[in-house]
Amino acid sequence: MRTYGNLINRITEHTTGVPTVGMGATACAFTDRYAGTIIEIISPSRIKWREDKATRTNENGTSDVGQRYTYEADPDGRIIIFTKRRNGVWREAGIGRGCGLGLRLDARDKFHDFSF
């Protein structure tokens, strides 16, 4: 596997577990993270995730340091299908190995990298 993006994202997206409807989950991009909720179990290896509305609660402006958010369901949030790969990792469906979003189960975490 090639290394790319934020190390924290790469490590946390390799968490395993059994997804359930309503479970918080974090989509990990190159350096950003998006909080969301699992909204449908399509099959044991295919789930539907919807991005939540994340509102920043600290006053650090465009700083990467100390980002804190509150989360609420967003019925208009972006929806992404994730598939469970042979190694147990959840990845964005239809995207090749080592590319696209990874999914961390059981946690909502928003992070915006202002350096990009």
Secondary structure, DSSP 4 states (H G I P E B T S, - for coil): ----S-HHHHHHTT------TT-EEEEE-SS-EEEEEEEEEEETTEEEEEEPEEEE-S--TT-STT--EEEE--TTS-EEEEEE-TTS-EEETT--TT-S-EEEET----B--TT-
